[in-house]
Amino acid sequence: MSEIVDSRSQARGGTRALLIFVRFVLPALIVLSGILLAVIGHRESAYEVGALLISAGVSVALLNLLYRVGVRGDKDRGREEAAREHYDRTGQWPGE
C-alpha cells in the first residue's frame, strides 16, 4: 500500500516539476535565447529572429497566464453552483 502512495507522490512531484517548467522556465529560455541571438549575432536577420523569439517567449507566458485565469474562473463557477444548490435545498445562502 505504501508503494502506491509513494508512486502517487512521485507522480505529483513530476507533474509539479513539469508545470513549473512549462509556466516559467520554458518562456524564460525562449526569451533568453532571443536576447542572446540578438546580442551575439551581428546581422540584421539575427536581430529579427531574436525579436521573434522574444515575442514567442512572451506569448507562451501570456498563454499560460490566460489558461490559469480561465481555470480559476471554472473553480469559482463550481463554488457558485454548489452555493446555489445549497440555497435551493435549505433556503439560506451558505455563510450567512
N, C-alpha and C positions, 0 to 999 in steps of 0.2 A: 504494500500500500504506500509506503513512504517513497518507493521508487517512482510511482505515478505522480505523487506530489512534487518530487524533485524535478521530474521531466517537465511538468507543467510550469514550474517556476523558471526553469531554464528557457522554456519556450517564450514565456512572458518577457524574460530578460532579453532574449534575441529579438523579439518584436519591438521592445522599447529601444534597443540599440538601432534597429532599422529605422524606426520613426525619427529618432534624433538625427540619424544620418541624412534621411530624405528632407527633413524640415530645416536643418541648419547647415550641416556640413556640405551637402551637395550644392546648394545655391552659393555658398561661400567659395567652394572650389571653382565653380564656373566663373564667378566674378573675378576671383584671383587670377585665373588663367587668362581672362580677357585683359586685366590690368598688366600682367606680365608680358603678354604678347604685344600690347601697345607700347610698353616701355622698352622692351628688348628689340622688337622689330623696328627697323628704321625705314620702312616703306609705307607708302600711303595705304596699301592693302592691309598691312599689319594693323594700322590704326582702325580701319573699317571693321576688320574681323574682331579686333579687341572690343570695339564698341558693341558689336553684335553679341559677343559672348557675355559682356556685362549686362546687356539687355535681357539675354536669355536667363541669366542667373537671377536677376531681379524678378523676372516673370515666374520662375519656379518658386521663389519665396512668396510672391503675392498669391499664386495659386494655392500654396499650402495654407496661407493665412485665410483665404476665402473659404477653403474647404473646412477649416476648423470653425470658422464663424457659422457656416451652414450646419455643421453637426451640432454645435451648441444650440442653435435655434430649434433643431429637431428635438433635443432633450427638453428645452423649455416648453415646446408644444405638447410633449408627452406628459410633463408635470401638470400643465394646464388642463389637459384632457382628464387626467386622474382626479384633479380637484373638482372638475365639473361632474364627474361620475359620483364622487363623494357627496356633492351638493344635491344631486338628484336622489340619492338614497336617503340622506339624513335631513335635508333642508337647511343645512348650515355649511357655510364655506369653511374649508379647513384653515385652522389658525386663528379663527375669530372667536 
